[in-house]
Amino acid sequence: MTCLYVLEVPENEGVVEVAASDPDNRIDKVGPYVRITSDDDIVIDRRATGCRHAVWYSSIAGLEDARIVQHDKDALRVVRR
C-alpha cells in the first residue's frame, strides 16, 4: 500500500481535496495528519490543488512504505516502495 501524510492545516486543504477526488485513494486522519493511502500510485496534480509553489513543496509531512518519484511544479507522484 502507498501511504502519504499531509499536515491537516488550511493551506493543505487543496491537496487533500484533490487526493480525495480519486476513487482509488482512501483518506483518514491520524493525529494532526491526513493519511492518503492507495493500492496504486498516488498522483496529485498541483494546478488542481490551487496551491502556490511554497505550500506545494512543503505539504508532505511523511511517507510510509513509499517513495516520491515526482514532486515538481506539475504533480506529486508517490509510489509503493
PyMOL Python script that loads the backbone (N, CA, C, O; Angstrom):
from pymol import cmd

cmd.read_pdbstr("""\
ATOM      1  N   MET A   1       0.845  -1.175   0.000  1.00  0.00           N
ATOM      2  CA  MET A   1       0.000   0.000   0.000  1.00  0.00           C
ATOM      3  C   MET A   1       0.894   1.243   0.000  1.00  0.00           C
ATOM      4  O   MET A   1       1.903   1.287   0.704  1.00  0.00           O
ATOM      5  N   THR A   2       0.527   2.231  -0.777  1.00  0.00           N
ATOM      6  CA  THR A   2       1.223   3.506  -0.841  1.00  0.00           C
ATOM      7  C   THR A   2       0.593   4.436   0.179  1.00  0.00           C
ATOM      8  O   THR A   2      -0.632   4.533   0.248  1.00  0.00           O
ATOM      9  N   CYS A   3       1.411   5.127   0.978  1.00  0.00           N
ATOM     10  CA  CYS A   3       0.880   5.957   2.056  1.00  0.00           C
ATOM     11  C   CYS A   3       1.632   7.289   2.137  1.00  0.00           C
ATOM     12  O   CYS A   3       2.861   7.330   2.184  1.00  0.00           O
ATOM     13  N   LEU A   4       0.858   8.368   2.152  1.00  0.00           N
ATOM     14  CA  LEU A   4       1.379   9.734   2.208  1.00  0.00           C
ATOM     15  C   LEU A   4       0.681  10.458   3.347  1.00  0.00           C
ATOM     16  O   LEU A   4      -0.532  10.330   3.516  1.00  0.00           O
ATOM     17  N   TYR A   5       1.441  11.222   4.132  1.00  0.00           N
ATOM     18  CA  TYR A   5       0.873  12.020   5.210  1.00  0.00           C
ATOM     19  C   TYR A   5       1.012  13.502   4.883  1.00  0.00           C
ATOM     20  O   TYR A   5       2.043  13.954   4.385  1.00  0.00           O
ATOM     21  N   VAL A   6      -0.061  14.253   5.178  1.00  0.00           N
ATOM     22  CA  VAL A   6      -0.096  15.695   4.972  1.00  0.00           C
ATOM     23  C   VAL A   6      -0.603  16.314   6.272  1.00  0.00           C
ATOM     24  O   VAL A   6      -1.591  15.844   6.836  1.00  0.00           O
ATOM     25  N   LEU A   7       0.062  17.356   6.746  1.00  0.00           N
ATOM     26  CA  LEU A   7      -0.394  18.035   7.951  1.00  0.00           C
ATOM     27  C   LEU A   7      -1.767  18.648   7.696  1.00  0.00           C
ATOM     28  O   LEU A   7      -1.981  19.296   6.672  1.00  0.00           O
ATOM     29  N   GLU A   8      -2.691  18.443   8.622  1.00  0.00           N
ATOM     30  CA  GLU A   8      -4.049  18.960   8.454  1.00  0.00           C
ATOM     31  C   GLU A   8      -4.086  20.438   8.869  1.00  0.00           C
ATOM     32  O   GLU A   8      -4.333  20.774  10.027  1.00  0.00           O
ATOM     33  N   VAL A   9      -3.835  21.291   7.898  1.00  0.00           N
ATOM     34  CA  VAL A   9      -3.911  22.751   8.068  1.00  0.00           C
ATOM     35  C   VAL A   9      -4.641  23.320   6.857  1.00  0.00           C
ATOM     36  O   VAL A   9      -4.665  22.688   5.801  1.00  0.00           O
ATOM     37  N   PRO A  10      -5.236  24.501   6.993  1.00  0.00           N
ATOM     38  CA  PRO A  10      -5.997  25.072   5.878  1.00  0.00           C
ATOM     39  C   PRO A  10      -5.208  25.184   4.569  1.00  0.00           C
ATOM     40  O   PRO A  10      -5.780  25.035   3.489  1.00  0.00           O
ATOM     41  N   GLU A  11      -3.923  25.443   4.659  1.00  0.00           N
ATOM     42  CA  GLU A  11      -3.111  25.594   3.449  1.00  0.00           C
ATOM     43  C   GLU A  11      -3.070  24.310   2.622  1.00  0.00           C
ATOM     44  O   GLU A  11      -2.905  24.367   1.404  1.00  0.00           O
ATOM     45  N   ASN A  12      -3.218  23.162   3.267  1.00  0.00           N
ATOM     46  CA  ASN A  12      -3.121  21.875   2.564  1.00  0.00           C
ATOM     47  C   ASN A  12      -4.468  21.303   2.153  1.00  0.00           C
ATOM     48  O   ASN A  12      -4.519  20.190   1.629  1.00  0.00           O
ATOM     49  N   GLU A  13      -5.552  22.021   2.372  1.00  0.00           N
ATOM     50  CA  GLU A  13      -6.885  21.506   2.033  1.00  0.00           C
ATOM     51  C   GLU A  13      -7.004  21.126   0.560  1.00  0.00           C
ATOM     52  O   GLU A  13      -7.622  20.112   0.233  1.00  0.00           O
ATOM     53  N   GLY A  14      -6.423  21.920  -0.329  1.00  0.00           N
ATOM     54  CA  GLY A  14      -6.489  21.617  -1.758  1.00  0.00           C
ATOM     55  C   GLY A  14      -5.824  20.299  -2.096  1.00  0.00           C
ATOM     56  O   GLY A  14      -6.323  19.553  -2.939  1.00  0.00           O
ATOM     57  N   VAL A  15      -4.710  20.001  -1.455  1.00  0.00           N
ATOM     58  CA  VAL A  15      -4.006  18.738  -1.685  1.00  0.00           C
ATOM     59  C   VAL A  15      -4.901  17.570  -1.275  1.00  0.00           C
ATOM     60  O   VAL A  15      -5.034  16.590  -2.009  1.00  0.00           O
ATOM     61  N   VAL A  16      -5.508  17.684  -0.103  1.00  0.00           N
ATOM     62  CA  VAL A  16      -6.369  16.613   0.404  1.00  0.00           C
ATOM     63  C   VAL A  16      -7.612  16.465  -0.479  1.00  0.00           C
ATOM     64  O   VAL A  16      -8.019  15.345  -0.784  1.00  0.00           O
ATOM     65  N   GLU A  17      -8.211  17.572  -0.887  1.00  0.00           N
ATOM     66  CA  GLU A  17      -9.410  17.518  -1.725  1.00  0.00           C
ATOM     67  C   GLU A  17      -9.134  16.840  -3.064  1.00  0.00           C
ATOM     68  O   GLU A  17      -9.926  16.015  -3.518  1.00  0.00           O
ATOM     69  N   VAL A  18      -8.022  17.182  -3.690  1.00  0.00           N
ATOM     70  CA  VAL A  18      -7.685  16.560  -4.974  1.00  0.00           C
ATOM     71  C   VAL A  18      -7.392  15.074  -4.777  1.00  0.00           C
ATOM     72  O   VAL A  18      -7.815  14.248  -5.586  1.00  0.00           O
ATOM     73  N   ALA A  19      -6.677  14.731  -3.720  1.00  0.00           N
ATOM     74  CA  ALA A  19      -6.412  13.313  -3.445  1.00  0.00           C
ATOM     75  C   ALA A  19      -7.717  12.563  -3.192  1.00  0.00           C
ATOM     76  O   ALA A  19      -7.886  11.436  -3.656  1.00  0.00           O
ATOM     77  N   ALA A  20      -8.634  13.181  -2.462  1.00  0.00           N
ATOM     78  CA  ALA A  20      -9.913  12.542  -2.139  1.00  0.00           C
ATOM     79  C   ALA A  20     -10.800  12.365  -3.371  1.00  0.00           C
ATOM     80  O   ALA A  20     -11.678  11.503  -3.384  1.00  0.00           O
ATOM     81  N   SER A  21     -10.575  13.168  -4.394  1.00  0.00           N
ATOM     82  CA  SER A  21     -11.401  13.068  -5.602  1.00  0.00           C
ATOM     83  C   SER A  21     -11.053  11.837  -6.446  1.00  0.00           C
ATOM     84  O   SER A  21     -11.810  11.466  -7.343  1.00  0.00           O
ATOM     85  N   ASP A  22      -9.923  11.212  -6.165  1.00  0.00           N
ATOM     86  CA  ASP A  22      -9.529   9.985  -6.864  1.00  0.00           C
ATOM     87  C   ASP A  22     -10.145   8.797  -6.120  1.00  0.00           C
ATOM     88  O   ASP A  22      -9.810   8.572  -4.957  1.00  0.00           O
ATOM     89  N   PRO A  23     -11.032   8.034  -6.756  1.00  0.00           N
ATOM     90  CA  PRO A  23     -11.701   6.933  -6.058  1.00  0.00           C
ATOM     91  C   PRO A  23     -10.761   5.822  -5.589  1.00  0.00           C
ATOM     92  O   PRO A  23     -11.151   5.006  -4.755  1.00  0.00           O
ATOM     93  N   ASP A  24      -9.539   5.775  -6.104  1.00  0.00           N
ATOM     94  CA  ASP A  24      -8.573   4.766  -5.666  1.00  0.00           C
ATOM     95  C   ASP A  24      -7.897   5.129  -4.353  1.00  0.00           C
ATOM     96  O   ASP A  24      -7.281   4.276  -3.714  1.00  0.00           O
ATOM     97  N   ASN A  25      -8.009   6.397  -3.944  1.00  0.00           N
ATOM     98  CA  ASN A  25      -7.370   6.855  -2.716  1.00  0.00           C
ATOM     99  C   ASN A  25      -8.328   6.763  -1.538  1.00  0.00           C
ATOM    100  O   ASN A  25      -9.535   6.961  -1.683  1.00  0.00           O
ATOM    101  N   ARG A  26      -7.775   6.463  -0.377  1.00  0.00           N
ATOM    102  CA  ARG A  26      -8.537   6.463   0.869  1.00  0.00           C
ATOM    103  C   ARG A  26      -7.956   7.547   1.777  1.00  0.00           C
ATOM    104  O   ARG A  26      -6.738   7.693   1.880  1.00  0.00           O
ATOM    105  N   ILE A  27      -8.822   8.292   2.424  1.00  0.00           N
ATOM    106  CA  ILE A  27      -8.414   9.406   3.267  1.00  0.00           C
ATOM    107  C   ILE A  27      -8.882   9.130   4.684  1.00  0.00           C
ATOM    108  O   ILE A  27     -10.045   8.790   4.903  1.00  0.00           O
ATOM    109  N   ASP A  28      -7.970   9.275   5.659  1.00  0.00           N
ATOM    110  CA  ASP A  28      -8.365   9.241   7.061  1.00  0.00           C
ATOM    111  C   ASP A  28      -7.423  10.136   7.853  1.00  0.00           C
ATOM    112  O   ASP A  28      -6.441  10.651   7.319  1.00  0.00           O
ATOM    113  N   LYS A  29      -7.731  10.314   9.126  1.00  0.00           N
ATOM    114  CA  LYS A  29      -6.933  11.212   9.961  1.00  0.00           C
ATOM    115  C   LYS A  29      -6.188  10.406  11.009  1.00  0.00           C
ATOM    116  O   LYS A  29      -6.724   9.474  11.608  1.00  0.00           O
ATOM    117  N   VAL A  30      -4.931  10.793  11.211  1.00  0.00           N
ATOM    118  CA  VAL A  30      -4.073  10.190  12.215  1.00  0.00           C
ATOM    119  C   VAL A  30      -3.449  11.340  12.992  1.00  0.00           C
ATOM    120  O   VAL A  30      -2.519  11.988  12.512  1.00  0.00           O
ATOM    121  N   GLY A  31      -3.954  11.589  14.176  1.00  0.00           N
ATOM    122  CA  GLY A  31      -3.472  12.729  14.948  1.00  0.00           C
ATOM    123  C   GLY A  31      -3.676  14.006  14.152  1.00  0.00           C
ATOM    124  O   GLY A  31      -4.771  14.241  13.641  1.00  0.00           O
ATOM    125  N   PRO A  32      -2.638  14.842  14.034  1.00  0.00           N
ATOM    126  CA  PRO A  32      -2.782  16.097  13.299  1.00  0.00           C
ATOM    127  C   PRO A  32      -2.547  15.963  11.789  1.00  0.00           C
ATOM    128  O   PRO A  32      -2.394  16.964  11.090  1.00  0.00           O
ATOM    129  N   TYR A  33      -2.520  14.734  11.297  1.00  0.00           N
ATOM    130  CA  TYR A  33      -2.215  14.484   9.889  1.00  0.00           C
ATOM    131  C   TYR A  33      -3.402  13.874   9.149  1.00  0.00           C
ATOM    132  O   TYR A  33      -4.258  13.216   9.739  1.00  0.00           O
ATOM    133  N   VAL A  34      -3.424  14.112   7.853  1.00  0.00           N
ATOM    134  CA  VAL A  34      -4.331  13.412   6.958  1.00  0.00           C
ATOM    135  C   VAL A  34      -3.494  12.337   6.281  1.00  0.00           C
ATOM    136  O   VAL A  34      -2.443  12.625   5.709  1.00  0.00           O
ATOM    137  N   ARG A  35      -3.964  11.107   6.348  1.00  0.00           N
ATOM    138  CA  ARG A  35      -3.264   9.997   5.706  1.00  0.00           C
ATOM    139  C   ARG A  35      -3.980   9.682   4.400  1.00  0.00           C
ATOM    140  O   ARG A  35      -5.192   9.470   4.378  1.00  0.00           O
ATOM    141  N   ILE A  36      -3.221   9.655   3.320  1.00  0.00           N
ATOM    142  CA  ILE A  36      -3.732   9.322   1.993  1.00  0.00           C
ATOM    143  C   ILE A  36      -3.106   7.991   1.619  1.00  0.00           C
ATOM    144  O   ILE A  36      -1.883   7.873   1.543  1.00  0.00           O
ATOM    145  N   THR A  37      -3.951   6.980   1.382  1.00  0.00           N
ATOM    146  CA  THR A  37      -3.439   5.659   1.024  1.00  0.00           C
ATOM    147  C   THR A  37      -4.081   5.173  -0.265  1.00  0.00           C
ATOM    148  O   THR A  37      -5.185   5.580  -0.629  1.00  0.00           O
ATOM    149  N   SER A  38      -3.358   4.292  -0.944  1.00  0.00           N
ATOM    150  CA  SER A  38      -3.851   3.707  -2.186  1.00  0.00           C
ATOM    151  C   SER A  38      -3.140   2.393  -2.431  1.00  0.00           C
ATOM    152  O   SER A  38      -2.007   2.195  -1.992  1.00  0.00           O
ATOM    153  N   ASP A  39      -3.809   1.499  -3.134  1.00  0.00           N
ATOM    154  CA  ASP A  39      -3.166   0.257  -3.560  1.00  0.00           C
ATOM    155  C   ASP A  39      -2.292   0.494  -4.782  1.00  0.00           C
ATOM    156  O   ASP A  39      -1.476  -0.356  -5.140  1.00  0.00           O
ATOM    157  N   ASP A  40      -2.459   1.648  -5.423  1.00  0.00           N
ATOM    158  CA  ASP A  40      -1.679   2.035  -6.598  1.00  0.00           C
ATOM    159  C   ASP A  40      -0.861   3.279  -6.268  1.00  0.00           C
ATOM    160  O   ASP A  40      -0.729   3.651  -5.102  1.00  0.00           O
ATOM    161  N   ASP A  41      -0.320   3.912  -7.289  1.00  0.00           N
ATOM    162  CA  ASP A  41       0.392   5.176  -7.101  1.00  0.00           C
ATOM    163  C   ASP A  41      -0.583   6.262  -6.654  1.00  0.00           C
ATOM    164  O   ASP A  41      -1.762   6.231  -7.007  1.00  0.00           O
ATOM    165  N   ILE A  42      -0.090   7.207  -5.887  1.00  0.00           N
ATOM    166  CA  ILE A  42      -0.858   8.397  -5.532  1.00  0.00           C
ATOM    167  C   ILE A  42      -0.331   9.512  -6.421  1.00  0.00           C
ATOM    168  O   ILE A  42       0.858   9.827  -6.395  1.00  0.00           O
ATOM    169  N   VAL A  43      -1.223  10.107  -7.208  1.00  0.00           N
ATOM    170  CA  VAL A  43      -0.840  11.184  -8.113  1.00  0.00           C
ATOM    171  C   VAL A  43      -1.749  12.379  -7.837  1.00  0.00           C
ATOM    172  O   VAL A  43      -2.974  12.261  -7.869  1.00  0.00           O
ATOM    173  N   ILE A  44      -1.133  13.532  -7.563  1.00  0.00           N
ATOM    174  CA  ILE A  44      -1.881  14.741  -7.271  1.00  0.00           C
ATOM    175  C   ILE A  44      -1.387  15.846  -8.200  1.00  0.00           C
ATOM    176  O   ILE A  44      -0.197  16.160  -8.231  1.00  0.00           O
ATOM    177  N   ASP A  45      -2.307  16.426  -8.951  1.00  0.00           N
ATOM    178  CA  ASP A  45      -1.990  17.499  -9.880  1.00  0.00           C
ATOM    179  C   ASP A  45      -1.914  18.825  -9.122  1.00  0.00           C
ATOM    180  O   ASP A  45      -2.890  19.229  -8.490  1.00  0.00           O
ATOM    181  N   ARG A  46      -0.775  19.500  -9.178  1.00  0.00           N
ATOM    182  CA  ARG A  46      -0.591  20.739  -8.414  1.00  0.00           C
ATOM    183  C   ARG A  46      -1.593  21.807  -8.806  1.00  0.00           C
ATOM    184  O   ARG A  46      -2.174  22.447  -7.929  1.00  0.00           O
ATOM    185  N   ARG A  47      -1.812  22.018 -10.074  1.00  0.00           N
ATOM    186  CA  ARG A  47      -2.716  23.088 -10.507  1.00  0.00           C
ATOM    187  C   ARG A  47      -4.139  22.866  -9.998  1.00  0.00           C
ATOM    188  O   ARG A  47      -4.840  23.822  -9.666  1.00  0.00           O
ATOM    189  N   ALA A  48      -4.558  21.615  -9.939  1.00  0.00           N
ATOM    190  CA  ALA A  48      -5.902  21.297  -9.440  1.00  0.00           C
ATOM    191  C   ALA A  48      -6.043  21.624  -7.959  1.00  0.00           C
ATOM    192  O   ALA A  48      -7.151  21.888  -7.490  1.00  0.00           O
ATOM    193  N   THR A  49      -4.937  21.612  -7.215  1.00  0.00           N
ATOM    194  CA  THR A  49      -4.997  21.893  -5.779  1.00  0.00           C
ATOM    195  C   THR A  49      -5.161  23.378  -5.492  1.00  0.00           C
ATOM    196  O   THR A  49      -5.661  23.757  -4.432  1.00  0.00           O
ATOM    197  N   GLY A  50      -4.741  24.222  -6.436  1.00  0.00           N
ATOM    198  CA  GLY A  50      -4.775  25.660  -6.197  1.00  0.00           C
ATOM    199  C   GLY A  50      -3.656  26.143  -5.289  1.00  0.00           C
ATOM    200  O   GLY A  50      -3.646  27.308  -4.892  1.00  0.00           O
ATOM    201  N   CYS A  51      -2.713  25.270  -4.956  1.00  0.00           N
ATOM    202  CA  CYS A  51      -1.608  25.626  -4.062  1.00  0.00           C
ATOM    203  C   CYS A  51      -0.552  26.444  -4.795  1.00  0.00           C
ATOM    204  O   CYS A  51      -0.215  26.183  -5.949  1.00  0.00           O
ATOM    205  N   ARG A  52      -0.053  27.426  -4.092  1.00  0.00           N
ATOM    206  CA  ARG A  52       1.115  28.136  -4.596  1.00  0.00           C
ATOM    207  C   ARG A  52       2.337  27.253  -4.383  1.00  0.00           C
ATOM    208  O   ARG A  52       2.291  26.285  -3.623  1.00  0.00           O
ATOM    209  N   HIS A  53       3.423  27.591  -5.056  1.00  0.00           N
ATOM    210  CA  HIS A  53       4.609  26.739  -5.031  1.00  0.00           C
ATOM    211  C   HIS A  53       5.142  26.512  -3.611  1.00  0.00           C
ATOM    212  O   HIS A  53       5.496  25.382  -3.274  1.00  0.00           O
ATOM    213  N   ALA A  54       5.209  27.537  -2.782  1.00  0.00           N
ATOM    214  CA  ALA A  54       5.764  27.379  -1.436  1.00  0.00           C
ATOM    215  C   ALA A  54       4.951  26.377  -0.616  1.00  0.00           C
ATOM    216  O   ALA A  54       5.528  25.544   0.083  1.00  0.00           O
ATOM    217  N   VAL A  55       3.646  26.445  -0.689  1.00  0.00           N
ATOM    218  CA  VAL A  55       2.791  25.497   0.037  1.00  0.00           C
ATOM    219  C   VAL A  55       2.937  24.113  -0.574  1.00  0.00           C
ATOM    220  O   VAL A  55       3.058  23.122   0.146  1.00  0.00           O
ATOM    221  N   TRP A  56       2.925  24.043  -1.887  1.00  0.00           N
ATOM    222  CA  TRP A  56       3.034  22.767  -2.593  1.00  0.00           C
ATOM    223  C   TRP A  56       4.277  21.997  -2.160  1.00  0.00           C
ATOM    224  O   TRP A  56       4.194  20.814  -1.832  1.00  0.00           O
ATOM    225  N   TYR A  57       5.418  22.661  -2.159  1.00  0.00           N
ATOM    226  CA  TYR A  57       6.673  21.974  -1.861  1.00  0.00           C
ATOM    227  C   TYR A  57       6.850  21.660  -0.378  1.00  0.00           C
ATOM    228  O   TYR A  57       7.753  20.906  -0.016  1.00  0.00           O
ATOM    229  N   SER A  58       6.003  22.223   0.488  1.00  0.00           N
ATOM    230  CA  SER A  58       6.111  21.940   1.919  1.00  0.00           C
ATOM    231  C   SER A  58       4.938  21.119   2.443  1.00  0.00           C
ATOM    232  O   SER A  58       4.811  20.937   3.654  1.00  0.00           O
ATOM    233  N   SER A  59       4.091  20.626   1.567  1.00  0.00           N
ATOM    234  CA  SER A  59       2.874  19.941   2.010  1.00  0.00           C
ATOM    235  C   SER A  59       3.101  18.515   2.512  1.00  0.00           C
ATOM    236  O   SER A  59       2.272  17.998   3.261  1.00  0.00           O
ATOM    237  N   ILE A  60       4.181  17.877   2.128  1.00  0.00           N
ATOM    238  CA  ILE A  60       4.412  16.483   2.507  1.00  0.00           C
ATOM    239  C   ILE A  60       4.965  16.414   3.926  1.00  0.00           C
ATOM    240  O   ILE A  60       6.007  16.996   4.228  1.00  0.00           O
ATOM    241  N   ALA A  61       4.254  15.696   4.789  1.00  0.00           N
ATOM    242  CA  ALA A  61       4.703  15.533   6.167  1.00  0.00           C
ATOM    243  C   ALA A  61       5.440  14.212   6.363  1.00  0.00           C
ATOM    244  O   ALA A  61       6.296  14.102   7.240  1.00  0.00           O
ATOM    245  N   GLY A  62       5.109  13.206   5.546  1.00  0.00           N
ATOM    246  CA  GLY A  62       5.780  11.925   5.700  1.00  0.00           C
ATOM    247  C   GLY A  62       5.274  10.887   4.722  1.00  0.00           C
ATOM    248  O   GLY A  62       4.260  11.075   4.049  1.00  0.00           O
ATOM    249  N   LEU A  63       6.007   9.785   4.659  1.00  0.00           N
ATOM    250  CA  LEU A  63       5.670   8.653   3.796  1.00  0.00           C
ATOM    251  C   LEU A  63       5.769   7.380   4.614  1.00  0.00           C
ATOM    252  O   LEU A  63       6.509   7.316   5.596  1.00  0.00           O
ATOM    253  N   GLU A  64       5.017   6.365   4.202  1.00  0.00           N
ATOM    254  CA  GLU A  64       5.117   5.061   4.844  1.00  0.00           C
ATOM    255  C   GLU A  64       5.150   4.003   3.751  1.00  0.00           C
ATOM    256  O   GLU A  64       4.208   3.876   2.969  1.00  0.00           O
ATOM    257  N   ASP A  65       6.241   3.245   3.703  1.00  0.00           N
ATOM    258  CA  ASP A  65       6.423   2.221   2.668  1.00  0.00           C
ATOM    259  C   ASP A  65       6.215   2.792   1.269  1.00  0.00           C
ATOM    260  O   ASP A  65       5.612   2.145   0.412  1.00  0.00           O
ATOM    261  N   ALA A  66       6.713   3.995   1.041  1.00  0.00           N
ATOM    262  CA  ALA A  66       6.519   4.670  -0.244  1.00  0.00           C
ATOM    263  C   ALA A  66       7.727   5.545  -0.536  1.00  0.00           C
ATOM    264  O   ALA A  66       8.561   5.805   0.331  1.00  0.00           O
ATOM    265  N   ARG A  67       7.792   5.989  -1.777  1.00  0.00           N
ATOM    266  CA  ARG A  67       8.841   6.942  -2.166  1.00  0.00           C
ATOM    267  C   ARG A  67       8.276   7.894  -3.204  1.00  0.00           C
ATOM    268  O   ARG A  67       7.355   7.553  -3.946  1.00  0.00           O
ATOM    269  N   ILE A  68       8.837   9.082  -3.245  1.00  0.00           N
ATOM    270  CA  ILE A  68       8.418  10.103  -4.197  1.00  0.00           C
ATOM    271  C   ILE A  68       9.229   9.938  -5.471  1.00  0.00           C
ATOM    272  O   ILE A  68      10.458   9.894  -5.429  1.00  0.00           O
ATOM    273  N   VAL A  69       8.541   9.846  -6.606  1.00  0.00           N
ATOM    274  CA  VAL A  69       9.235   9.751  -7.888  1.00  0.00           C
ATOM    275  C   VAL A  69       9.038  11.022  -8.712  1.00  0.00           C
ATOM    276  O   VAL A  69       9.738  11.235  -9.702  1.00  0.00           O
ATOM    277  N   GLN A  70       8.096  11.859  -8.311  1.00  0.00           N
ATOM    278  CA  GLN A  70       7.889  13.149  -8.974  1.00  0.00           C
ATOM    279  C   GLN A  70       7.332  14.125  -7.949  1.00  0.00           C
ATOM    280  O   GLN A  70       6.346  13.829  -7.274  1.00  0.00           O
ATOM    281  N   HIS A  71       7.958  15.274  -7.834  1.00  0.00           N
ATOM    282  CA  HIS A  71       7.437  16.357  -6.997  1.00  0.00           C
ATOM    283  C   HIS A  71       7.963  17.646  -7.614  1.00  0.00           C
ATOM    284  O   HIS A  71       8.999  18.180  -7.216  1.00  0.00           O
ATOM    285  N   ASP A  72       7.217  18.122  -8.591  1.00  0.00           N
ATOM    286  CA  ASP A  72       7.637  19.308  -9.315  1.00  0.00           C
ATOM    287  C   ASP A  72       6.453  20.258  -9.459  1.00  0.00           C
ATOM    288  O   ASP A  72       5.430  20.085  -8.796  1.00  0.00           O
ATOM    289  N   LYS A  73       6.588  21.250 -10.315  1.00  0.00           N
ATOM    290  CA  LYS A  73       5.543  22.267 -10.472  1.00  0.00           C
ATOM    291  C   LYS A  73       4.259  21.705 -11.080  1.00  0.00           C
ATOM    292  O   LYS A  73       3.227  22.375 -11.071  1.00  0.00           O
ATOM    293  N   ASP A  74       4.313  20.490 -11.603  1.00  0.00           N
ATOM    294  CA  ASP A  74       3.150  19.887 -12.246  1.00  0.00           C
ATOM    295  C   ASP A  74       2.398  18.895 -11.364  1.00  0.00           C
ATOM    296  O   ASP A  74       1.168  18.906 -11.320  1.00  0.00           O
ATOM    297  N   ALA A  75       3.136  18.043 -10.668  1.00  0.00           N
ATOM    298  CA  ALA A  75       2.452  16.964  -9.946  1.00  0.00           C
ATOM    299  C   ALA A  75       3.315  16.382  -8.842  1.00  0.00           C
ATOM    300  O   ALA A  75       4.527  16.585  -8.781  1.00  0.00           O
ATOM    301  N   LEU A  76       2.636  15.648  -7.972  1.00  0.00           N
ATOM    302  CA  LEU A  76       3.275  14.822  -6.961  1.00  0.00           C
ATOM    303  C   LEU A  76       2.886  13.381  -7.276  1.00  0.00           C
ATOM    304  O   LEU A  76       1.704  13.062  -7.403  1.00  0.00           O
ATOM    305  N   ARG A  77       3.890  12.514  -7.402  1.00  0.00           N
ATOM    306  CA  ARG A  77       3.639  11.092  -7.654  1.00  0.00           C
ATOM    307  C   ARG A  77       4.393  10.301  -6.594  1.00  0.00           C
ATOM    308  O   ARG A  77       5.616  10.380  -6.478  1.00  0.00           O
ATOM    309  N   VAL A  78       3.627   9.539  -5.827  1.00  0.00           N
ATOM    310  CA  VAL A  78       4.181   8.702  -4.765  1.00  0.00           C
ATOM    311  C   VAL A  78       3.886   7.258  -5.137  1.00  0.00           C
ATOM    312  O   VAL A  78       2.754   6.913  -5.476  1.00  0.00           O
ATOM    313  N   VAL A  79       4.920   6.411  -5.071  1.00  0.00           N
ATOM    314  CA  VAL A  79       4.782   5.011  -5.432  1.00  0.00           C
ATOM    315  C   VAL A  79       5.147   4.122  -4.242  1.00  0.00           C
ATOM    316  O   VAL A  79       5.829   4.545  -3.308  1.00  0.00           O
ATOM    317  N   ARG A  80       4.674   2.893  -4.307  1.00  0.00           N
ATOM    318  CA  ARG A  80       4.993   1.923  -3.274  1.00  0.00           C
ATOM    319  C   ARG A  80       6.471   1.626  -3.299  1.00  0.00           C
ATOM    320  O   ARG A  80       7.069   1.537  -4.371  1.00  0.00           O
ATOM    321  N   ARG A  81       7.060   1.474  -2.153  1.00  0.00           N
ATOM    322  CA  ARG A  81       8.492   1.182  -2.047  1.00  0.00           C
ATOM    323  C   ARG A  81       8.783  -0.252  -2.384  1.00  0.00           C
ATOM    324  O   ARG A  81       9.940  -0.672  -2.347  1.00  0.00           O
TER     325      ARG A  81
END
""", "prot")
cmd.dss("prot")
cmd.show_as("cartoon", "prot")
cmd.util.cbc("prot")
cmd.orient("prot")
